[in-house]
Amino acid sequence: MPQELLALITHHCRWVNTYLARAQSLETHHRDSMHEWQRLVLYALTDALAHNHLLVGAIAAYLQRSVPCGRR
């Protein structure tokens, strides 16, 4: 596996973990406003999901390129 792909995987995993940690920690900051808490948690989860999709797409693209024609 190329170093560039490993770096990209690490990058996206860090961002996914950052956004999930943010979603988890929001309860302590917004206990008085359920609407604000829900809004911010959904933003954080949406951002985590976006990076997860980019991660899966990068791995899938690498795997598609590494499979010789006729072996799919």
C-alpha positions in Angstrom: 0.0 0.0 0.0 1.5 3.4 -1.0 2.5 5.8 1.7 0.2 8.5 0.2 -2.8 6.2 0.8 -1.8 5.5 4.3 -1.4 9.2 5.0 -4.9 9.8 3.5 -6.5 7.1 5.6 -4.8 8.5 8.7 -6.0 12.0 7.8 -9.7 10.9 7.4 -9.6 8.7 10.5 -8.4 11.6 12.6 -11.1 13.9 11.3 -13.8 11.2 11.9 -12.6 10.7 15.4 -12.5 14.5 16.0 -16.0 15.0 14.9 -17.3 12.0 16.9 -15.6 13.3 20.0 -17.1 16.7 19.4 -20.6 15.2 19.1 -20.0 13.3 22.3 -18.8 16.3 24.2 -21.6 18.7 23.2 -23.9 17.5 25.9 -21.8 19.1 28.6 -21.9 22.5 26.8 -25.5 22.7 25.8 -27.6 21.1 28.6 -29.9 24.0 28.7 -30.9 24.0 25.0 -32.0 20.7 23.5 -32.5 22.3 20.1 -29.0 23.7 20.0 -27.5 20.4 21.2 -29.4 18.5 18.5 -28.3 20.9 15.8 -24.6 20.8 16.7 -24.6 17.0 17.1 -26.1 16.6 13.7 -23.5 18.9 12.2 -20.7 16.9 13.8 -22.1 13.6 12.8 -22.7 14.8 9.2 -19.0 15.9 9.0 -17.8 12.6 10.4 -19.9 10.8 7.8 -18.5 12.9 5.0 -15.0 12.0 6.0 -16.0 8.4 6.3 -17.3 8.4 2.7 -14.1 10.0 1.5 -12.1 7.4 3.3 -14.1 4.5 1.8 -13.9 6.2 -1.6 -10.1 6.5 -1.5 -9.7 2.9 -0.5 -12.1 1.7 -3.2 -10.3 3.7 -5.8 -7.0 2.3 -4.8 -8.4 -1.3 -4.9 -10.0 -0.7 -8.3 -6.8 0.6 -9.8 -4.7 -2.3 -8.3 -6.9 -5.1 -9.8 -5.7 -6.0 -13.3 -8.3 -5.8 -16.2 -10.2 -9.1 -16.6 -9.9 -10.1 -13.0 -12.9 -8.2 -11.7 
